[in-house]
């Protein structure tokens, strides 16, 4: 008998805004800029790319492009996506 596995996707486990907030906070505190952008992409998929793009004032294609691996989105774009996910950015 062979073992069947499926790829892990963190977006499957982000069930509500509090999960998304904790996930983004951990990425911001412990990760690199690239890892934070990846976390934003994961959170956007969990919330829904179309809904997130609309709330951020972006097209869906622009959202995908901004959060693609290796992308270097502008700070304004990151700011808008974070707000669209229900969580702004702040300094401590």
PyMOL Python script that loads the backbone (N, CA, C, O; Angstrom):
from pymol import cmd

cmd.read_pdbstr("""\
ATOM      1  N   UNK A   1       0.840  -1.166   0.000  1.00  0.00           N
ATOM      2  CA  UNK A   1       0.000   0.000   0.000  1.00  0.00           C
ATOM      3  C   UNK A   1       0.897   1.244   0.000  1.00  0.00           C
ATOM      4  O   UNK A   1       1.837   1.345   0.789  1.00  0.00           O
ATOM      5  N   UNK A   2       0.590   2.185  -0.895  1.00  0.00           N
ATOM      6  CA  UNK A   2       1.374   3.407  -0.955  1.00  0.00           C
ATOM      7  C   UNK A   2       0.707   4.490  -0.124  1.00  0.00           C
ATOM      8  O   UNK A   2      -0.516   4.533   0.013  1.00  0.00           O
ATOM      9  N   UNK A   3       1.514   5.336   0.410  1.00  0.00           N
ATOM     10  CA  UNK A   3       1.037   6.444   1.227  1.00  0.00           C
ATOM     11  C   UNK A   3       0.741   7.625   0.326  1.00  0.00           C
ATOM     12  O   UNK A   3       1.606   8.056  -0.436  1.00  0.00           O
ATOM     13  N   UNK A   4      -0.458   8.148   0.401  1.00  0.00           N
ATOM     14  CA  UNK A   4      -0.834   9.301  -0.405  1.00  0.00           C
ATOM     15  C   UNK A   4      -0.711  10.555   0.453  1.00  0.00           C
ATOM     16  O   UNK A   4      -1.249  10.624   1.558  1.00  0.00           O
ATOM     17  N   UNK A   5      -0.005  11.529  -0.067  1.00  0.00           N
ATOM     18  CA  UNK A   5       0.163  12.782   0.660  1.00  0.00           C
ATOM     19  C   UNK A   5      -0.392  13.931  -0.178  1.00  0.00           C
ATOM     20  O   UNK A   5      -0.527  13.825  -1.397  1.00  0.00           O
ATOM     21  N   UNK A   6      -0.699  14.996   0.486  1.00  0.00           N
ATOM     22  CA  UNK A   6      -1.142  16.209  -0.206  1.00  0.00           C
ATOM     23  C   UNK A   6      -0.258  17.360   0.244  1.00  0.00           C
ATOM     24  O   UNK A   6       0.231  17.351   1.374  1.00  0.00           O
ATOM     25  N   UNK A   7      -0.043  18.353  -0.616  1.00  0.00           N
ATOM     26  CA  UNK A   7       0.798  19.491  -0.226  1.00  0.00           C
ATOM     27  C   UNK A   7       0.150  20.276   0.916  1.00  0.00           C
ATOM     28  O   UNK A   7      -1.071  20.424   0.969  1.00  0.00           O
ATOM     29  N   UNK A   8       0.983  20.773   1.822  1.00  0.00           N
ATOM     30  CA  UNK A   8       0.510  21.605   2.923  1.00  0.00           C
ATOM     31  C   UNK A   8       0.239  23.008   2.406  1.00  0.00           C
ATOM     32  O   UNK A   8       1.055  23.564   1.671  1.00  0.00           O
ATOM     33  N   UNK A   9      -0.883  23.580   2.776  1.00  0.00           N
ATOM     34  CA  UNK A   9      -1.215  24.948   2.425  1.00  0.00           C
ATOM     35  C   UNK A   9      -1.750  25.635   3.673  1.00  0.00           C
ATOM     36  O   UNK A   9      -2.842  25.316   4.144  1.00  0.00           O
ATOM     37  N   UNK A  10      -0.979  26.578   4.207  1.00  0.00           N
ATOM     38  CA  UNK A  10      -1.371  27.276   5.434  1.00  0.00           C
ATOM     39  C   UNK A  10      -2.702  28.000   5.270  1.00  0.00           C
ATOM     40  O   UNK A  10      -3.422  28.187   6.251  1.00  0.00           O
ATOM     41  N   UNK A  11      -3.042  28.410   4.054  1.00  0.00           N
ATOM     42  CA  UNK A  11      -4.310  29.115   3.819  1.00  0.00           C
ATOM     43  C   UNK A  11      -5.512  28.267   4.251  1.00  0.00           C
ATOM     44  O   UNK A  11      -6.551  28.810   4.626  1.00  0.00           O
ATOM     45  N   UNK A  12      -5.372  26.961   4.200  1.00  0.00           N
ATOM     46  CA  UNK A  12      -6.468  26.073   4.610  1.00  0.00           C
ATOM     47  C   UNK A  12      -6.753  26.160   6.104  1.00  0.00           C
ATOM     48  O   UNK A  12      -7.819  25.741   6.553  1.00  0.00           O
ATOM     49  N   UNK A  13      -5.822  26.695   6.872  1.00  0.00           N
ATOM     50  CA  UNK A  13      -5.959  26.736   8.326  1.00  0.00           C
ATOM     51  C   UNK A  13      -6.222  28.140   8.867  1.00  0.00           C
ATOM     52  O   UNK A  13      -6.349  28.317  10.079  1.00  0.00           O
ATOM     53  N   UNK A  14      -6.304  29.132   7.996  1.00  0.00           N
ATOM     54  CA  UNK A  14      -6.609  30.501   8.408  1.00  0.00           C
ATOM     55  C   UNK A  14      -8.117  30.687   8.276  1.00  0.00           C
ATOM     56  O   UNK A  14      -8.619  31.068   7.219  1.00  0.00           O
ATOM     57  N   UNK A  15      -8.827  30.412   9.365  1.00  0.00           N
ATOM     58  CA  UNK A  15     -10.283  30.353   9.318  1.00  0.00           C
ATOM     59  C   UNK A  15     -10.976  31.694   9.536  1.00  0.00           C
ATOM     60  O   UNK A  15     -12.101  31.885   9.074  1.00  0.00           O
ATOM     61  N   UNK A  16     -10.323  32.627  10.232  1.00  0.00           N
ATOM     62  CA  UNK A  16     -10.981  33.903  10.519  1.00  0.00           C
ATOM     63  C   UNK A  16      -9.937  35.018  10.609  1.00  0.00           C
ATOM     64  O   UNK A  16      -8.737  34.782  10.463  1.00  0.00           O
ATOM     65  N   UNK A  17     -10.423  36.239  10.853  1.00  0.00           N
ATOM     66  CA  UNK A  17      -9.527  37.397  10.897  1.00  0.00           C
ATOM     67  C   UNK A  17      -8.475  37.288  11.997  1.00  0.00           C
ATOM     68  O   UNK A  17      -7.352  37.764  11.830  1.00  0.00           O
ATOM     69  N   UNK A  18      -8.828  36.671  13.108  1.00  0.00           N
ATOM     70  CA  UNK A  18      -7.852  36.517  14.202  1.00  0.00           C
ATOM     71  C   UNK A  18      -6.724  35.571  13.782  1.00  0.00           C
ATOM     72  O   UNK A  18      -5.561  35.835  14.087  1.00  0.00           O
ATOM     73  N   UNK A  19      -7.044  34.486  13.096  1.00  0.00           N
ATOM     74  CA  UNK A  19      -6.011  33.576  12.583  1.00  0.00           C
ATOM     75  C   UNK A  19      -5.088  34.322  11.618  1.00  0.00           C
ATOM     76  O   UNK A  19      -3.866  34.181  11.676  1.00  0.00           O
ATOM     77  N   UNK A  20      -5.688  35.112  10.737  1.00  0.00           N
ATOM     78  CA  UNK A  20      -4.900  35.870   9.761  1.00  0.00           C
ATOM     79  C   UNK A  20      -4.001  36.869  10.472  1.00  0.00           C
ATOM     80  O   UNK A  20      -2.833  37.014  10.112  1.00  0.00           O
ATOM     81  N   UNK A  21      -4.531  37.561  11.478  1.00  0.00           N
ATOM     82  CA  UNK A  21      -3.734  38.540  12.225  1.00  0.00           C
ATOM     83  C   UNK A  21      -2.527  37.878  12.885  1.00  0.00           C
ATOM     84  O   UNK A  21      -1.407  38.379  12.783  1.00  0.00           O
ATOM     85  N   UNK A  22      -2.752  36.769  13.553  1.00  0.00           N
ATOM     86  CA  UNK A  22      -1.652  36.062  14.226  1.00  0.00           C
ATOM     87  C   UNK A  22      -0.617  35.561  13.219  1.00  0.00           C
ATOM     88  O   UNK A  22       0.586  35.631  13.473  1.00  0.00           O
ATOM     89  N   UNK A  23      -1.079  35.066  12.100  1.00  0.00           N
ATOM     90  CA  UNK A  23      -0.194  34.563  11.047  1.00  0.00           C
ATOM     91  C   UNK A  23       0.686  35.689  10.492  1.00  0.00           C
ATOM     92  O   UNK A  23       1.896  35.520  10.346  1.00  0.00           O
ATOM     93  N   UNK A  24       0.069  36.839  10.183  1.00  0.00           N
ATOM     94  CA  UNK A  24       0.832  37.979   9.664  1.00  0.00           C
ATOM     95  C   UNK A  24       1.770  38.548  10.711  1.00  0.00           C
ATOM     96  O   UNK A  24       2.894  38.932  10.389  1.00  0.00           O
ATOM     97  N   UNK A  25       1.329  38.607  11.955  1.00  0.00           N
ATOM     98  CA  UNK A  25       2.176  39.112  13.034  1.00  0.00           C
ATOM     99  C   UNK A  25       3.422  38.242  13.196  1.00  0.00           C
ATOM    100  O   UNK A  25       4.528  38.764  13.337  1.00  0.00           O
ATOM    101  N   UNK A  26       3.252  36.931  13.177  1.00  0.00           N
ATOM    102  CA  UNK A  26       4.399  36.025  13.297  1.00  0.00           C
ATOM    103  C   UNK A  26       5.357  36.212  12.126  1.00  0.00           C
ATOM    104  O   UNK A  26       6.574  36.230  12.309  1.00  0.00           O
ATOM    105  N   UNK A  27       4.803  36.351  10.922  1.00  0.00           N
ATOM    106  CA  UNK A  27       5.656  36.550   9.743  1.00  0.00           C
ATOM    107  C   UNK A  27       6.410  37.866   9.825  1.00  0.00           C
ATOM    108  O   UNK A  27       7.579  37.932   9.445  1.00  0.00           O
ATOM    109  N   UNK A  28       5.763  38.909  10.314  1.00  0.00           N
ATOM    110  CA  UNK A  28       6.412  40.218  10.425  1.00  0.00           C
ATOM    111  C   UNK A  28       7.500  40.222  11.493  1.00  0.00           C
ATOM    112  O   UNK A  28       8.550  40.839  11.317  1.00  0.00           O
ATOM    113  N   UNK A  29       7.244  39.533  12.597  1.00  0.00           N
ATOM    114  CA  UNK A  29       8.194  39.534  13.714  1.00  0.00           C
ATOM    115  C   UNK A  29       9.369  38.591  13.495  1.00  0.00           C
ATOM    116  O   UNK A  29      10.483  38.880  13.932  1.00  0.00           O
ATOM    117  N   UNK A  30       9.137  37.472  12.826  1.00  0.00           N
ATOM    118  CA  UNK A  30      10.156  36.433  12.752  1.00  0.00           C
ATOM    119  C   UNK A  30      10.737  36.206  11.369  1.00  0.00           C
ATOM    120  O   UNK A  30      11.775  35.559  11.230  1.00  0.00           O
ATOM    121  N   UNK A  31      10.081  36.728  10.348  1.00  0.00           N
ATOM    122  CA  UNK A  31      10.498  36.428   8.991  1.00  0.00           C
ATOM    123  C   UNK A  31      11.222  37.563   8.304  1.00  0.00           C
ATOM    124  O   UNK A  31      11.448  38.630   8.876  1.00  0.00           O
ATOM    125  N   UNK A  32      11.575  37.302   7.074  1.00  0.00           N
ATOM    126  CA  UNK A  32      12.204  38.299   6.217  1.00  0.00           C
ATOM    127  C   UNK A  32      11.106  39.052   5.456  1.00  0.00           C
ATOM    128  O   UNK A  32       9.928  38.706   5.556  1.00  0.00           O
ATOM    129  N   UNK A  33      11.490  40.063   4.710  1.00  0.00           N
ATOM    130  CA  UNK A  33      10.524  40.802   3.893  1.00  0.00           C
ATOM    131  C   UNK A  33       9.853  39.866   2.889  1.00  0.00           C
ATOM    132  O   UNK A  33       8.645  39.954   2.672  1.00  0.00           O
ATOM    133  N   UNK A  34      10.618  38.982   2.285  1.00  0.00           N
ATOM    134  CA  UNK A  34      10.065  38.040   1.320  1.00  0.00           C
ATOM    135  C   UNK A  34       9.072  37.087   1.984  1.00  0.00           C
ATOM    136  O   UNK A  34       8.042  36.748   1.403  1.00  0.00           O
ATOM    137  N   UNK A  35       9.390  36.661   3.198  1.00  0.00           N
ATOM    138  CA  UNK A  35       8.485  35.765   3.920  1.00  0.00           C
ATOM    139  C   UNK A  35       7.198  36.485   4.314  1.00  0.00           C
ATOM    140  O   UNK A  35       6.129  35.875   4.327  1.00  0.00           O
ATOM    141  N   UNK A  36       7.290  37.781   4.636  1.00  0.00           N
ATOM    142  CA  UNK A  36       6.095  38.541   4.956  1.00  0.00           C
ATOM    143  C   UNK A  36       5.204  38.686   3.719  1.00  0.00           C
ATOM    144  O   UNK A  36       3.983  38.560   3.817  1.00  0.00           O
ATOM    145  N   UNK A  37       5.801  38.946   2.574  1.00  0.00           N
ATOM    146  CA  UNK A  37       5.022  39.050   1.335  1.00  0.00           C
ATOM    147  C   UNK A  37       4.356  37.710   1.027  1.00  0.00           C
ATOM    148  O   UNK A  37       3.203  37.674   0.598  1.00  0.00           O
ATOM    149  N   UNK A  38       5.076  36.613   1.244  1.00  0.00           N
ATOM    150  CA  UNK A  38       4.487  35.281   1.058  1.00  0.00           C
ATOM    151  C   UNK A  38       3.318  35.077   2.024  1.00  0.00           C
ATOM    152  O   UNK A  38       2.292  34.513   1.645  1.00  0.00           O
ATOM    153  N   UNK A  39       3.469  35.534   3.267  1.00  0.00           N
ATOM    154  CA  UNK A  39       2.389  35.422   4.250  1.00  0.00           C
ATOM    155  C   UNK A  39       1.178  36.253   3.820  1.00  0.00           C
ATOM    156  O   UNK A  39       0.039  35.818   3.991  1.00  0.00           O
ATOM    157  N   UNK A  40       1.414  37.437   3.267  1.00  0.00           N
ATOM    158  CA  UNK A  40       0.311  38.250   2.745  1.00  0.00           C
ATOM    159  C   UNK A  40      -0.424  37.497   1.635  1.00  0.00           C
ATOM    160  O   UNK A  40      -1.654  37.505   1.581  1.00  0.00           O
ATOM    161  N   UNK A  41       0.330  36.852   0.757  1.00  0.00           N
ATOM    162  CA  UNK A  41      -0.276  36.084  -0.333  1.00  0.00           C
ATOM    163  C   UNK A  41      -1.112  34.929   0.221  1.00  0.00           C
ATOM    164  O   UNK A  41      -2.212  34.666  -0.264  1.00  0.00           O
ATOM    165  N   UNK A  42      -0.595  34.255   1.220  1.00  0.00           N
ATOM    166  CA  UNK A  42      -1.312  33.142   1.831  1.00  0.00           C
ATOM    167  C   UNK A  42      -2.594  33.634   2.491  1.00  0.00           C
ATOM    168  O   UNK A  42      -3.648  33.015   2.346  1.00  0.00           O
ATOM    169  N   UNK A  43      -2.505  34.745   3.214  1.00  0.00           N
ATOM    170  CA  UNK A  43      -3.679  35.317   3.873  1.00  0.00           C
ATOM    171  C   UNK A  43      -4.707  35.782   2.844  1.00  0.00           C
ATOM    172  O   UNK A  43      -5.910  35.613   3.046  1.00  0.00           O
ATOM    173  N   UNK A  44      -4.241  36.362   1.751  1.00  0.00           N
ATOM    174  CA  UNK A  44      -5.153  36.818   0.699  1.00  0.00           C
ATOM    175  C   UNK A  44      -5.884  35.635   0.072  1.00  0.00           C
ATOM    176  O   UNK A  44      -7.074  35.730  -0.227  1.00  0.00           O
ATOM    177  N   UNK A  45      -5.179  34.519  -0.129  1.00  0.00           N
ATOM    178  CA  UNK A  45      -5.834  33.318  -0.666  1.00  0.00           C
ATOM    179  C   UNK A  45      -6.868  32.784   0.315  1.00  0.00           C
ATOM    180  O   UNK A  45      -7.944  32.338  -0.085  1.00  0.00           O
ATOM    181  N   UNK A  46      -6.533  32.834   1.614  1.00  0.00           N
ATOM    182  CA  UNK A  46      -7.462  32.349   2.633  1.00  0.00           C
ATOM    183  C   UNK A  46      -8.728  33.205   2.671  1.00  0.00           C
ATOM    184  O   UNK A  46      -9.829  32.680   2.843  1.00  0.00           O
ATOM    185  N   UNK A  47      -8.576  34.492   2.515  1.00  0.00           N
ATOM    186  CA  UNK A  47      -9.709  35.421   2.561  1.00  0.00           C
ATOM    187  C   UNK A  47     -10.461  35.453   1.231  1.00  0.00           C
ATOM    188  O   UNK A  47     -11.659  35.731   1.182  1.00  0.00           O
ATOM    189  N   UNK A  48      -9.735  35.165   0.166  1.00  0.00           N
ATOM    190  CA  UNK A  48     -10.310  35.217  -1.178  1.00  0.00           C
ATOM    191  C   UNK A  48      -9.602  36.296  -1.976  1.00  0.00           C
ATOM    192  O   UNK A  48      -9.642  37.470  -1.608  1.00  0.00           O
ATOM    193  N   UNK A  49      -8.957  35.910  -3.059  1.00  0.00           N
ATOM    194  CA  UNK A  49      -8.175  36.861  -3.849  1.00  0.00           C
ATOM    195  C   UNK A  49      -9.050  37.963  -4.446  1.00  0.00           C
ATOM    196  O   UNK A  49      -8.658  39.130  -4.457  1.00  0.00           O
ATOM    197  N   UNK A  50     -10.217  37.602  -4.936  1.00  0.00           N
ATOM    198  CA  UNK A  50     -11.094  38.597  -5.547  1.00  0.00           C
ATOM    199  C   UNK A  50     -11.553  39.614  -4.508  1.00  0.00           C
ATOM    200  O   UNK A  50     -11.511  40.820  -4.751  1.00  0.00           O
ATOM    201  N   UNK A  51     -11.989  39.126  -3.357  1.00  0.00           N
ATOM    202  CA  UNK A  51     -12.438  40.005  -2.276  1.00  0.00           C
ATOM    203  C   UNK A  51     -11.298  40.900  -1.789  1.00  0.00           C
ATOM    204  O   UNK A  51     -11.499  42.095  -1.569  1.00  0.00           O
ATOM    205  N   UNK A  52     -10.108  40.329  -1.620  1.00  0.00           N
ATOM    206  CA  UNK A  52      -8.960  41.095  -1.150  1.00  0.00           C
ATOM    207  C   UNK A  52      -8.557  42.160  -2.162  1.00  0.00           C
ATOM    208  O   UNK A  52      -8.292  43.303  -1.790  1.00  0.00           O
ATOM    209  N   UNK A  53      -8.510  41.794  -3.424  1.00  0.00           N
ATOM    210  CA  UNK A  53      -8.143  42.752  -4.471  1.00  0.00           C
ATOM    211  C   UNK A  53      -9.127  43.916  -4.500  1.00  0.00           C
ATOM    212  O   UNK A  53      -8.721  45.076  -4.577  1.00  0.00           O
ATOM    213  N   UNK A  54     -10.405  43.610  -4.440  1.00  0.00           N
ATOM    214  CA  UNK A  54     -11.427  44.663  -4.476  1.00  0.00           C
ATOM    215  C   UNK A  54     -11.282  45.597  -3.275  1.00  0.00           C
ATOM    216  O   UNK A  54     -11.333  46.817  -3.432  1.00  0.00           O
ATOM    217  N   UNK A  55     -11.103  45.037  -2.086  1.00  0.00           N
ATOM    218  CA  UNK A  55     -10.964  45.851  -0.878  1.00  0.00           C
ATOM    219  C   UNK A  55      -9.695  46.699  -0.900  1.00  0.00           C
ATOM    220  O   UNK A  55      -9.654  47.775  -0.303  1.00  0.00           O
ATOM    221  N   UNK A  56      -8.662  46.216  -1.587  1.00  0.00           N
ATOM    222  CA  UNK A  56      -7.386  46.947  -1.669  1.00  0.00           C
ATOM    223  C   UNK A  56      -7.377  47.955  -2.814  1.00  0.00           C
ATOM    224  O   UNK A  56      -6.439  48.741  -2.945  1.00  0.00           O
ATOM    225  N   UNK A  57      -8.417  47.935  -3.640  1.00  0.00           N
ATOM    226  CA  UNK A  57      -8.459  48.836  -4.786  1.00  0.00           C
ATOM    227  C   UNK A  57      -7.521  48.412  -5.897  1.00  0.00           C
ATOM    228  O   UNK A  57      -6.999  49.250  -6.633  1.00  0.00           O
ATOM    229  N   UNK A  58      -7.306  47.102  -6.021  1.00  0.00           N
ATOM    230  CA  UNK A  58      -6.424  46.545  -7.042  1.00  0.00           C
ATOM    231  C   UNK A  58      -7.225  45.600  -7.932  1.00  0.00           C
ATOM    232  O   UNK A  58      -8.307  45.148  -7.557  1.00  0.00           O
ATOM    233  N   UNK A  59      -6.694  45.309  -9.093  1.00  0.00           N
ATOM    234  CA  UNK A  59      -7.288  44.249  -9.889  1.00  0.00           C
ATOM    235  C   UNK A  59      -6.782  42.922  -9.337  1.00  0.00           C
ATOM    236  O   UNK A  59      -5.757  42.869  -8.657  1.00  0.00           O
ATOM    237  N   UNK A  60      -7.501  41.871  -9.631  1.00  0.00           N
ATOM    238  CA  UNK A  60      -7.077  40.538  -9.175  1.00  0.00           C
ATOM    239  C   UNK A  60      -5.715  40.184  -9.761  1.00  0.00           C
ATOM    240  O   UNK A  60      -4.859  39.630  -9.071  1.00  0.00           O
ATOM    241  N   UNK A  61      -5.520  40.505 -11.035  1.00  0.00           N
ATOM    242  CA  UNK A  61      -4.241  40.220 -11.697  1.00  0.00           C
ATOM    243  C   UNK A  61      -3.108  40.998 -11.040  1.00  0.00           C
ATOM    244  O   UNK A  61      -2.013  40.467 -10.857  1.00  0.00           O
ATOM    245  N   UNK A  62      -3.363  42.239 -10.689  1.00  0.00           N
ATOM    246  CA  UNK A  62      -2.347  43.067 -10.036  1.00  0.00           C
ATOM    247  C   UNK A  62      -1.994  42.509  -8.659  1.00  0.00           C
ATOM    248  O   UNK A  62      -0.831  42.523  -8.256  1.00  0.00           O
ATOM    249  N   UNK A  63      -3.003  42.019  -7.943  1.00  0.00           N
ATOM    250  CA  UNK A  63      -2.753  41.419  -6.630  1.00  0.00           C
ATOM    251  C   UNK A  63      -1.863  40.192  -6.762  1.00  0.00           C
ATOM    252  O   UNK A  63      -0.888  40.042  -6.026  1.00  0.00           O
ATOM    253  N   UNK A  64      -2.205  39.306  -7.710  1.00  0.00           N
ATOM    254  CA  UNK A  64      -1.373  38.117  -7.932  1.00  0.00           C
ATOM    255  C   UNK A  64       0.058  38.519  -8.289  1.00  0.00           C
ATOM    256  O   UNK A  64       1.012  37.939  -7.771  1.00  0.00           O
ATOM    257  N   UNK A  65       0.211  39.505  -9.169  1.00  0.00           N
ATOM    258  CA  UNK A  65       1.544  39.939  -9.601  1.00  0.00           C
ATOM    259  C   UNK A  65       2.331  40.528  -8.432  1.00  0.00           C
ATOM    260  O   UNK A  65       3.523  40.258  -8.286  1.00  0.00           O
ATOM    261  N   UNK A  66       1.672  41.325  -7.609  1.00  0.00           N
ATOM    262  CA  UNK A  66       2.342  41.963  -6.470  1.00  0.00           C
ATOM    263  C   UNK A  66       2.818  40.958  -5.434  1.00  0.00           C
ATOM    264  O   UNK A  66       3.822  41.188  -4.760  1.00  0.00           O
ATOM    265  N   UNK A  67       2.100  39.837  -5.301  1.00  0.00           N
ATOM    266  CA  UNK A  67       2.416  38.857  -4.265  1.00  0.00           C
ATOM    267  C   UNK A  67       3.097  37.598  -4.799  1.00  0.00           C
ATOM    268  O   UNK A  67       3.273  36.622  -4.070  1.00  0.00           O
ATOM    269  N   UNK A  68       3.476  37.630  -6.070  1.00  0.00           N
ATOM    270  CA  UNK A  68       4.149  36.478  -6.672  1.00  0.00           C
ATOM    271  C   UNK A  68       5.544  36.293  -6.060  1.00  0.00           C
ATOM    272  O   UNK A  68       6.159  37.266  -5.624  1.00  0.00           O
ATOM    273  N   UNK A  69       6.044  35.057  -6.026  1.00  0.00           N
ATOM    274  CA  UNK A  69       7.396  34.831  -5.515  1.00  0.00           C
ATOM    275  C   UNK A  69       8.411  35.706  -6.265  1.00  0.00           C
ATOM    276  O   UNK A  69       8.409  35.767  -7.494  1.00  0.00           O
ATOM    277  N   UNK A  70       9.261  36.370  -5.508  1.00  0.00           N
ATOM    278  CA  UNK A  70      10.284  37.232  -6.087  1.00  0.00           C
ATOM    279  C   UNK A  70       9.812  38.636  -6.398  1.00  0.00           C
ATOM    280  O   UNK A  70      10.613  39.472  -6.818  1.00  0.00           O
ATOM    281  N   UNK A  71       8.518  38.920  -6.202  1.00  0.00           N
ATOM    282  CA  UNK A  71       7.994  40.262  -6.469  1.00  0.00           C
ATOM    283  C   UNK A  71       8.530  41.247  -5.438  1.00  0.00           C
ATOM    284  O   UNK A  71       8.844  40.879  -4.306  1.00  0.00           O
ATOM    285  N   UNK A  72       8.627  42.469  -5.842  1.00  0.00           N
ATOM    286  CA  UNK A  72       9.067  43.557  -4.960  1.00  0.00           C
ATOM    287  C   UNK A  72       7.982  44.638  -4.964  1.00  0.00           C
ATOM    288  O   UNK A  72       8.158  45.696  -5.568  1.00  0.00           O
ATOM    289  N   UNK A  73       6.858  44.366  -4.285  1.00  0.00           N
ATOM    290  CA  UNK A  73       5.768  45.338  -4.310  1.00  0.00           C
ATOM    291  C   UNK A  73       6.153  46.631  -3.588  1.00  0.00           C
ATOM    292  O   UNK A  73       6.973  46.636  -2.670  1.00  0.00           O
ATOM    293  N   UNK A  74       5.538  47.717  -4.033  1.00  0.00           N
ATOM    294  CA  UNK A  74       5.747  49.006  -3.374  1.00  0.00           C
ATOM    295  C   UNK A  74       5.131  48.949  -1.980  1.00  0.00           C
ATOM    296  O   UNK A  74       4.233  48.152  -1.708  1.00  0.00           O
ATOM    297  N   UNK A  75       5.644  49.823  -1.098  1.00  0.00           N
ATOM    298  CA  UNK A  75       5.122  49.866   0.266  1.00  0.00           C
ATOM    299  C   UNK A  75       3.628  50.184   0.264  1.00  0.00           C
ATOM    300  O   UNK A  75       2.869  49.611   1.047  1.00  0.00           O
ATOM    301  N   UNK A  76       3.207  51.092  -0.611  1.00  0.00           N
ATOM    302  CA  UNK A  76       1.792  51.455  -0.684  1.00  0.00           C
ATOM    303  C   UNK A  76       0.934  50.228  -0.985  1.00  0.00           C
ATOM    304  O   UNK A  76      -0.164  50.095  -0.446  1.00  0.00           O
ATOM    305  N   UNK A  77       1.414  49.351  -1.824  1.00  0.00           N
ATOM    306  CA  UNK A  77       0.667  48.144  -2.171  1.00  0.00           C
ATOM    307  C   UNK A  77       0.562  47.222  -0.963  1.00  0.00           C
ATOM    308  O   UNK A  77      -0.508  46.678  -0.689  1.00  0.00           O
ATOM    309  N   UNK A  78       1.646  47.046  -0.251  1.00  0.00           N
ATOM    310  CA  UNK A  78       1.629  46.221   0.959  1.00  0.00           C
ATOM    311  C   UNK A  78       0.674  46.822   1.980  1.00  0.00           C
ATOM    312  O   UNK A  78      -0.092  46.102   2.621  1.00  0.00           O
ATOM    313  N   UNK A  79       0.720  48.135   2.130  1.00  0.00           N
ATOM    314  CA  UNK A  79      -0.161  48.854   3.048  1.00  0.00           C
ATOM    315  C   UNK A  79      -1.629  48.589   2.703  1.00  0.00           C
ATOM    316  O   UNK A  79      -2.437  48.288   3.581  1.00  0.00           O
ATOM    317  N   UNK A  80      -1.960  48.703   1.419  1.00  0.00           N
ATOM    318  CA  UNK A  80      -3.339  48.529   0.965  1.00  0.00           C
ATOM    319  C   UNK A  80      -3.807  47.083   1.135  1.00  0.00           C
ATOM    320  O   UNK A  80      -4.949  46.844   1.528  1.00  0.00           O
ATOM    321  N   UNK A  81      -2.940  46.129   0.842  1.00  0.00           N
ATOM    322  CA  UNK A  81      -3.305  44.716   0.995  1.00  0.00           C
ATOM    323  C   UNK A  81      -3.510  44.386   2.472  1.00  0.00           C
ATOM    324  O   UNK A  81      -4.464  43.693   2.824  1.00  0.00           O
ATOM    325  N   UNK A  82      -2.631  44.873   3.327  1.00  0.00           N
ATOM    326  CA  UNK A  82      -2.775  44.641   4.771  1.00  0.00           C
ATOM    327  C   UNK A  82      -4.103  45.194   5.276  1.00  0.00           C
ATOM    328  O   UNK A  82      -4.800  44.546   6.058  1.00  0.00           O
ATOM    329  N   UNK A  83      -4.442  46.391   4.825  1.00  0.00           N
ATOM    330  CA  UNK A  83      -5.726  46.984   5.211  1.00  0.00           C
ATOM    331  C   UNK A  83      -6.899  46.186   4.683  1.00  0.00           C
ATOM    332  O   UNK A  83      -7.897  46.014   5.384  1.00  0.00           O
ATOM    333  N   UNK A  84      -6.796  45.696   3.461  1.00  0.00           N
ATOM    334  CA  UNK A  84      -7.867  44.902   2.863  1.00  0.00           C
ATOM    335  C   UNK A  84      -8.087  43.596   3.621  1.00  0.00           C
ATOM    336  O   UNK A  84      -9.194  43.059   3.645  1.00  0.00           O
ATOM    337  N   UNK A  85      -7.031  43.099   4.234  1.00  0.00           N
ATOM    338  CA  UNK A  85      -7.141  41.877   5.028  1.00  0.00           C
ATOM    339  C   UNK A  85      -7.675  42.162   6.431  1.00  0.00           C
ATOM    340  O   UNK A  85      -7.856  41.246   7.234  1.00  0.00           O
ATOM    341  N   UNK A  86      -7.924  43.445   6.717  1.00  0.00           N
ATOM    342  CA  UNK A  86      -8.482  43.818   8.019  1.00  0.00           C
ATOM    343  C   UNK A  86      -7.448  44.151   9.057  1.00  0.00           C
ATOM    344  O   UNK A  86      -7.773  44.289  10.236  1.00  0.00           O
ATOM    345  N   UNK A  87      -6.192  44.286   8.639  1.00  0.00           N
ATOM    346  CA  UNK A  87      -5.123  44.526   9.602  1.00  0.00           C
ATOM    347  C   UNK A  87      -4.151  45.541   9.023  1.00  0.00           C
ATOM    348  O   UNK A  87      -3.444  45.248   8.059  1.00  0.00           O
ATOM    349  N   UNK A  88      -4.113  46.722   9.603  1.00  0.00           N
ATOM    350  CA  UNK A  88      -3.162  47.719   9.146  1.00  0.00           C
ATOM    351  C   UNK A  88      -1.772  47.419   9.664  1.00  0.00           C
ATOM    352  O   UNK A  88      -1.562  46.455  10.400  1.00  0.00           O
ATOM    353  N   UNK A  89      -0.841  48.241   9.279  1.00  0.00           N
ATOM    354  CA  UNK A  89       0.533  48.108   9.770  1.00  0.00           C
ATOM    355  C   UNK A  89       0.756  49.155  10.856  1.00  0.00           C
ATOM    356  O   UNK A  89       0.225  50.263  10.779  1.00  0.00           O
ATOM    357  N   UNK A  90       1.537  48.803  11.855  1.00  0.00           N
ATOM    358  CA  UNK A  90       1.853  49.746  12.923  1.00  0.00           C
ATOM    359  C   UNK A  90       3.270  49.496  13.420  1.00  0.00           C
ATOM    360  O   UNK A  90       3.859  48.442  13.177  1.00  0.00           O
ATOM    361  N   UNK A  91       3.794  50.476  14.109  1.00  0.00           N
ATOM    362  CA  UNK A  91       5.126  50.373  14.690  1.00  0.00           C
ATOM    363  C   UNK A  91       5.004  50.253  16.197  1.00  0.00           C
ATOM    364  O   UNK A  91       4.074  50.787  16.803  1.00  0.00           O
ATOM    365  N   UNK A  92       5.956  49.542  16.799  1.00  0.00           N
ATOM    366  CA  UNK A  92       5.956  49.437  18.254  1.00  0.00           C
ATOM    367  C   UNK A  92       7.246  49.979  18.780  1.00  0.00           C
ATOM    368  O   UNK A  92       7.463  49.989  19.992  1.00  0.00           O
TER     369      UNK A  92
END
""", "prot")
cmd.dss("prot")
cmd.show_as("cartoon", "prot")
cmd.util.cbc("prot")
cmd.orient("prot")
